[in-house]
Amino acid sequence: MLEIRDLRVRFGAFPAVDGVDLDVAPGEVLGIVGESGSGKSVSMMALMGLIDPPGQVSATALRFQGRDLLGMSASQRRRLIGKDIAMVFQDALASLNPSYTVGHQLEEVLRAHLGLRGAAARQRATELLEQVEIPDAASRLKAYPHELSGGMNQRVMIALAIACSPKLLIADEPTTALDVTIQAQIMDLLLRLQREQGMALVMITHDLAVVAEMAQRVAVMYAGQIVETGPLPEVFEAPKHPYTAALMEAIPEHNRGARRLQALPGIVPGALDRPTGCLFSPRCARVQPHCREARPDVVEGVRCFYPLIEESVA
């Protein structure tokens, strides 16, 4: 369904996304994980056409169902984005328009993409709020975003995203700033909707447990590159890239009895401290001289000169 080859996003001299290759099959659940600054959100924003100048987007291929997204006109892309490809953003309150009611914003999507108006649009908007389990849906159509809780606003965002039954839904940290109980409800809701509608779901998150529960496949990103990709639970049970292994080792469950959680020293490189060799080399415990001189290619799903072999995270 989705084919991405050599996706690059630059902001001046800084490569926020640096040669990403990714495929998503119809009905698949793909998890994208990595630290803040790894390029997860920017990759998907580029797919949605939401990178504004001075950001520059290029790719060898950026296709959805065989259609070239980069070659589309702005009007062609507007017809596709929001209908066949939709996105749930991190901060619902910042993404919803505070000047309009929830119902108005839902009806705007339905009018733009499906041509629904009047009573038909209101009826469909009510059904969408019921679908995302918002109680008293008809009266909630008249509410403004500031009158709803964080969890309710996130459900409204999901309703907006699924309004036109998209074939691909991207969820970018959809539970940020929500309490743990509400997080679980939102994740359960997304997975239920994915199964009911048969859509592909790309889940961007820091939470490895969420990915392990929900996704069939995972892509691990670091410094704008995918460093490991493969099926679950195989990748988490036996990671091959040192970065994936470090993420797994930092999970609290893997540190029972220890005085401190295991941590990865250093930070994701920025514009001014980007290594000439492997981007992970300054933080890697297994680094070799060759790693500092050249950048590895992806071989069998791993971007590493010296991948971990037959090692697993207990």
N, C-alpha and C positions, 0 to 999 in steps of 0.2 A: 504493500500500500504506500509506504513512505520510503523513499530512497535518498539518502544524503551522502555525497561524496566530496571530500576535501573542502568542507565548509570552513570559511575563515571570516572572522569579524575583527576589524581593526578600528581602534580609536587613536588616531594619530600614529605614533610609532608603536603603540602597545597592541599586541595580538591577543585580544580577549578570548577568541576561539581560534585554534591553530591546527587546522587540518582534520576536522571531525568526519568520520565515516559512520553511518548509522542506518539500519533498516528496521522498519516496523511492519509486521504482518497484520492482516485483517484480524480483529478480535484479540490481538495479543496485549498482554500487560507487561510493559517494559519499565524497569526502575532505573533512574539515573541518580547516582550518589557521588558525593565528594564534598570537600570542605567549601566554605564560602570563598568566592573568588576563583572557583575552578572552571567557570564558564557554562555551568548547567543551564541557568535561566537565559543567558545571552544567546545560547545556541537555539533554544526554542523561540525566543523573541525574534531572531533572524528568520526562522521558518514562518512565523506569523506576519512578517513584514513590519515589525514594530521597532526596528533600529533606525533612529533618526540621525541626520548629520550632526556631528562630523563622523559618525560611525560608517564604516564601509563594509559591505557584505559581498563575498564572492564564493563561488562553489563550482566544482566541475559538474556536479549534478545536484539539483534540488527539485525532486519530482514527487508529486502526490497523485497516485493512481495514473501514472504515466504522463501527467501534465507538468510542464516546466514552470515552476513557481517564479523563478527569476525572469523568465521571458514574458510573463503576463503583464498586461497593462494594469494600471492602478484600479480601474473599474472592474476588470475581470477578477482581480485578486480580492476586491471587496465583496464580490458575489460569492466567493469561495470561503473566505475567512469569516467565521461566525456561523456558517451554515454546515459545511462539510468538515472543517477543522475549527475547533473551539478551544479556549484556554480558560482555566480557573487560576486567578492570580493570587499572590501571597496575601495582600492586605485588601480585604473586601471593602472596607469602609473608604479606602483611598481609590478603589476602582469603580465604585458606584457613584453616580452623580447625585450630590446632596440636594440639588435644586428640584429634583423630580421624584415622584412617588415610585415605589417598587413596581406597581402595576404599569405605570407609564413606560418605564424602562424595558419591561418584558414585552409590552405591546409594540414598542418601537422595533425590537428585534423581529417579532413575528410579522410586522408590516413590511419591513425591509426585505426579508428573505422569503417569506411565504405568502405575502400579499393579504394577510388577514387584517380585518378592520372591525371596529365597532364591537358588537356583542360577541362575534366569533372570536375576536382577539382576546376579549376579557375572559371568555369561557376557557380558552386555551391557557391563558396566563394563570387562571385559578387552578386548572389541572396540573400545571407545572409546579406550583407551590405545594400542592397536595402530594405530588410525586416525590418531592424532596422533604416530605414529612414536616411541613410547617403547619401547625394547627390553626384553625379558623382562617383558612387561606383566603376566602373572599374578602374579609375585612382587612387582611394584611396588604392587599393590593393598594389600599389608600395610605399606607404608612410610608414615611420617609426613612432613608437609611439610618439616620441618627436616632430614630425611635425604636430600632431593633437592636438586639444583642449581637455580639460578635459572631456567635454560632449561627444565629438567624441570617445575618448578612452573608455569611459564607454559603449558606443553603440557597439564598437568593442568587448568588454568583453562579452556583452550580445549575440552578434552574435556567439562568440566562444562557449558560454554556450548552445545555442539552435541549434548548428550546426547539431547535431545528433538526434534532436527531442526528448529530454529527457522526461521521465515520471514524474520526480521530479526536480524542479529548486529551489535552495536555493539562495536568494539574501541577502547578508550581508551588510547592510548599503550602498546600491548601489549609494546613492546620496551624500555621504560624500564629502565635499570640493567643491561642485558644487553650482552655484548660484541658487536662488529660482526658476527662470523661467525654467532653465535646469532641476532642480529637478522634477518639475511637469511633464515635457516632458518624463523623464526617467520612472517615475512611471506609467504614462499613457501607455507608450510603453510596460512595463512589463505586465501590466494587459491585454492589447490587445493581446499580444502574448500568455498569459496564456489561454485566452478565445478561441483564434483561434486554438491552438494546444491541448487544453484540458488537459494540464499538471497540476500537483499539484505544488503550489508555497508556499514556506516558506519565509516570509519576516521578517528579523531581522532589527529592527529600534528603535530609541529613540522617533520617531515622532508618538504620539498617534493619531493624526488626520489622518495620512496616513493609520494606521491600521484600524481606524474606517471607512474610506472610502473604503478600498480595501478588508479587510479580512472578512471571515465568522466566524472565531473563533480566540481566542487570548489565548496565554500562557504568564503569567507574571512571570518573573524570578527575584530572589533575592539571592545573595550569593551562586550561584551554584544550587539552588533549584527552582522548579516551585511552586509558592505560590498560584496561582489561575489560573484556566483555565475554559473556557466556551464559549458559543456563543456570537456573537455581534449582536445588540448593548447592550444586557442584562448586560454583565459584566461591561461595562463602565457606563451605566445608574444607576446600583445598585451594586457597588462593595462590595464584602463580606470581602475581606482581607484588613486590615488597610493600607498595603503598596500600594495596587491598588488605594484605596481611596486617599492616599497622592499624588500619581502621578496625579490623576485627578484634585485634588485641586490646584496643582501647575501650571495648564494650565492658560495662561494669560487671556483667555476668562472668566474663573471662578473668576478672581480677578479684574474685572472692578470696578472702584471707590476706590479701596484700594491703600494705599500709597506704599505698598510693596507687591510683589508676596509672596504667602505662600510657605514656603520652609520646607524641611524635614531635621532636624538637624542630624549631624553625617555623616559617610561614610559607604560604604559597607565593612564588616569585611574582613581582609586579613588573612594571615597565622598565625600571632601572636596574634590577638585579636578576635579570633572566639569564640563566646559564647558557653557555655555548653548546654544551653536551646535553646529556639526558636532563630533562627539567627537574627530575626528582633527585638527582645526584647529590645536591648539598645536604639533603635530609636523610639519605639512604644509608642504613647500617651495613649494606652489602656492596657499597660502591667500590669500583675498580678504576684504575687509571683510564681505561678505554671509555668508561661511562662519562668522564669529564670532557672528552674530546669529540665525541660523535653522538648524534641523536638516533636512538633505536627506532626501527619500523615496527609495525604490528605484525607479529608472526603467531599464527594459531591463537588469535584473540588476546595476545599479551604484547605490550610495548616495553620490552626489557631485554637487555643483552644477556642477563644471567637470571632467568626466572626461577622461582622456587619449584623444585621437583619433588613430588611425592611427600610434601609436607602439608600438614593440616592444622587448623586452629581448633584446639580442643574445646 
